[in-house]
């Protein structure tokens, strides 16, 4: 346990620190290699981990490719400007609409897509609107939070969702029917809590006349209109895939590649550039970190967690659901939600209560917001902001996360009972 914990801790430190530009995926693969050489994991374990994460990883690649093509044609920028225009200069309405937009993007394009693509667009528009530093920070913190708290409704909305759904053989429709209400509640309660905390930094009026007409940012109005039809058809495809028990990645990756081909054929997207700039490091990160964490499983971590979960189950459904959600949230905050979801899934494998699987997902999606390194989406979000000249300190972020996350998490978990 000591050796496995040390490898994991050092790997996580280097993922967060990124000395001399060392990328997160490279660090995770190095950690996995060390774990393999020392013997805390075996080649058999690597195959098991690959079997667990391959669908989630390929689905993530597809969603990111689709998002990048949509970004190329101006889809997200159009949405951002339209959102600002609809608010008619009311700062508080703009705040609410921005979070609703973030919730929409996170649900359909995953939390990582929201962090990578929507954040820089919103930041650019807020600078055009000449908002002050406190206001920009308020919008960014709120947007960063909603990207994870709203990544609940679909299996593909978060890597953690895909991993757990696959692990417990939860179908697309079954998952949606159980998580749609938590998604709606999470979005509403997140907006309320975020507004209560940040309202003093939100201006009453904003001069939206500084923004151009949303249609002006579109490279092709025809392709833009077609993209909405494509998204509806793609979403229907997931339901068809569920009926035939097909992996989520068949439609996520297939849809991404098909839309990339359409964008390339219409000469409104550069496939070489999109493939080149896609965040491939995320792939190596997810596989590498899972392997490192599997060493903790081999050392007995999951056995300890199973004991805790069994004790919670004996105390009734309410305690079991809330306890599982907060345990997942705590572990995600200190050891990242990617490894947490796998450790928790393995630990609850023989516990006959599927509600705990959903509680685990909610905890792993919201809990990471307590710390800057709790989720991959947050790490990507902070990296994007840093490149744009916005620095958010560790304690500044953590204090915000500690205030916002627990009440939202508690209310969302109540919807499962």
Residue pairs with C-beta under 8 A, 6 or more apart in sequence:
1 296
1 299
1 300
1 301
3 38
3 40
3 295
3 299
4 35
4 40
4 295
4 296
4 298
4 299
4 301
5 296
5 299
7 31
7 34
7 35
7 38
7 40
7 292
7 295
8 31
8 292
8 293
8 295
8 296
8 335
8 339
10 31
11 27
11 28
11 30
11 31
11 288
11 289
11 292
12 335
12 336
12 373
14 22
14 27
14 30
14 31
15 24
15 27
15 28
15 285
15 289
15 336
15 373
15 379
16 372
16 373
16 379
18 24
18 27
23 281
24 281
24 282
24 285
24 376
24 379
25 280
25 281
25 282
25 283
25 284
25 285
25 288
26 281
26 284
27 285
27 288
28 284
28 285
28 286
28 287
28 288
28 289
28 292
29 284
29 287
29 288
30 288
31 288
31 289
31 291
31 292
32 41
32 46
32 287
32 288
32 289
32 291
32 292
35 41
35 291
35 292
35 294
35 295
36 42
36 43
36 46
36 291
40 295
40 298
40 299
41 291
41 292
41 294
41 295
41 298
45 291
45 294
45 295
45 298
46 291
48 294
49 287
49 290
49 291
49 294
49 342
50 287
52 163
52 166
52 167
52 290
52 342
53 163
53 286
53 287
53 290
54 249
55 162
55 166
55 247
55 248
55 249
56 159
56 162
56 163
56 166
56 248
56 249
56 286
57 159
57 249
57 283
57 286
57 287
58 247
58 249
58 252
58 253
59 156
59 159
59 162
59 247
59 248
59 249
59 252
59 253
60 110
60 112
60 159
60 162
60 252
60 282
60 283
60 286
61 253
61 256
61 278
61 283
62 249
62 251
62 252
62 253
62 254
62 255
62 256
62 257
63 109
63 110
63 112
63 113
63 156
63 252
63 256
64 110
64 112
64 113
64 116
64 256
64 278
64 279
64 282
65 253
65 256
65 257
65 259
65 260
65 274
65 275
65 278
66 109
66 252
66 255
66 256
66 259
66 260
67 76
67 109
67 110
67 113
67 116
67 117
68 117
68 274
68 277
68 278
69 256
69 259
69 260
69 263
69 269
69 274
70 76
70 109
70 227
70 259
71 77
71 117
71 121
72 219
72 263
72 268
72 269
72 270
72 274
73 218
73 219
73 220
73 223
73 224
73 227
73 263
73 268
73 269
74 217
74 218
74 219
74 224
75 224
75 227
76 105
76 117
76 118
76 121
77 121
77 214
77 217
78 214
78 215
78 217
78 218
78 224
79 101
79 104
79 105
80 101
80 118
80 121
80 122
80 125
81 125
81 211
81 212
81 213
81 214
81 217
82 214
83 94
83 97
83 98
83 100
83 101
84 94
84 97
84 125
84 129
84 206
84 208
84 211
85 208
85 211
85 214
86 97
87 93
87 94
87 97
87 206
87 208
88 208
89 205
89 206
89 207
89 208
90 204
90 205
90 206
91 135
91 202
91 203
91 204
91 205
91 206
92 195
92 199
92 202
92 204
94 206
94 208
95 138
95 139
95 142
95 195
95 198
95 202
96 191
96 195
98 122
98 139
98 142
98 143
99 142
99 143
99 146
99 187
99 190
99 191
99 194
100 187
100 191
101 118
102 114
102 118
102 142
102 143
102 146
102 147
102 150
103 146
103 150
103 187
103 190
105 113
105 114
105 117
105 118
105 147
106 113
106 114
106 146
106 147
106 148
106 150
106 151
106 157
107 150
107 151
107 152
107 153
107 154
107 157
107 183
108 154
108 157
108 231
108 235
109 117
110 151
110 156
110 157
110 158
110 159
111 147
111 148
111 150
111 151
111 157
111 158
111 365
111 375
111 377
112 159
112 279
112 282
112 376
112 377
112 380
114 143
114 146
114 147
114 151
114 377
115 144
115 147
115 377
115 378
115 380
115 381
115 384
116 279
116 380
116 384
118 143
118 147
119 140
119 143
119 144
119 147
119 381
119 384
119 385
120 384
120 388
122 139
122 140
122 143
123 136
123 140
123 385
123 388
123 390
125 211
126 135
126 136
126 139
127 136
128 210
128 211
129 206
129 207
129 208
129 210
129 211
130 207
130 210
131 139
131 203
131 206
134 201
135 201
135 202
135 203
136 390
137 201
137 390
137 392
138 198
138 201
138 202
140 385
140 390
140 392
141 194
141 198
141 392
141 397
141 400
142 194
142 198
144 369
144 378
144 381
145 190
145 194
145 369
145 401
145 404
145 405
146 187
146 190
146 191
146 194
147 377
147 381
148 158
148 365
148 366
148 368
148 369
148 375
148 377
148 378
149 186
149 187
149 190
149 365
149 366
149 369
149 408
149 412
150 157
150 183
150 186
150 187
150 190
151 157
151 158
151 161
151 365
151 377
152 158
152 161
152 179
152 182
152 183
152 186
152 361
152 362
152 365
153 176
153 179
153 180
153 183
154 161
154 172
154 175
154 176
154 238
155 161
155 162
155 165
155 170
155 172
155 175
155 176
155 238
155 248
156 162
156 238
156 248
156 252
158 361
158 365
159 286
159 338
159 341
159 376
160 337
160 338
160 341
160 361
160 364
160 365
161 175
161 179
161 361
161 365
162 248
163 341
163 342
163 345
164 170
164 341
164 345
164 357
164 360
164 361
165 171
165 172
165 175
165 248
166 247
166 248
167 345
167 349
167 357
168 345
168 354
168 357
170 354
170 357
171 242
171 245
172 238
172 239
172 241
172 242
172 248
173 239
173 242
174 242
178 358
178 416
179 358
179 361
181 415
182 358
182 362
182 412
182 415
182 416
185 411
185 412
185 415
186 362
186 366
186 408
186 412
189 407
189 408
189 411
189 412
190 404
190 408
193 404
193 407
193 408
194 404
195 202
197 400
197 403
197 404
215 221
218 224
219 268
220 266
220 268
223 262
223 263
223 266
223 268
226 262
227 259
230 255
230 259
230 262
234 251
234 255
237 251
237 255
238 248
238 251
240 246
241 247
241 248
241 250
241 251
260 269
260 271
260 274
261 271
263 269
263 271
264 270
264 271
279 380
282 376
282 380
285 338
285 376
286 338
286 376
289 336
289 338
289 339
290 338
290 339
290 342
292 339
293 335
293 338
293 339
293 342
293 343
294 342
296 302
296 339
296 343
297 342
297 343
297 346
301 343
302 343
302 346
302 347
303 347
305 327
305 343
305 344
305 347
306 347
306 348
306 350
306 351
308 323
308 327
309 320
309 324
309 327
309 347
309 348
309 351
309 356
310 351
312 319
312 320
312 323
312 324
313 320
313 351
313 353
313 356
315 323
317 353
317 355
317 417
318 417
320 353
320 355
320 356
320 359
321 355
321 356
321 359
321 413
321 416
321 417
322 359
322 410
322 413
322 414
322 417
324 344
324 348
324 356
324 359
324 360
324 363
325 359
325 360
325 362
325 363
325 367
325 409
325 412
325 413
326 363
326 367
326 409
326 413
327 344
327 363
328 337
328 340
328 341
328 344
328 359
328 360
328 362
328 363
328 364
328 367
329 363
329 364
329 366
329 367
329 368
329 370
329 405
329 409
330 367
331 340
331 343
331 344
331 367
332 340
332 341
332 363
332 364
332 367
332 368
332 374
332 375
333 367
333 368
333 370
333 371
333 374
333 401
334 371
334 374
336 368
336 373
336 374
336 375
336 376
337 364
337 365
337 367
337 368
337 374
337 375
337 376
338 375
338 376
340 364
340 367
341 360
341 361
341 364
344 360
344 364
345 357
345 360
348 356
348 357
348 360
355 416
355 417
358 416
359 413
359 416
362 409
362 412
362 413
362 416
363 409
363 413
365 375
366 405
366 408
366 409
366 412
367 374
367 405
367 409
368 374
368 375
368 377
368 378
369 375
369 378
369 401
369 404
369 405
370 398
370 401
370 402
370 405
371 397
371 398
371 401
372 378
372 379
372 382
372 392
372 394
372 397
372 398
373 379
374 401
382 392
382 397
385 391
385 392
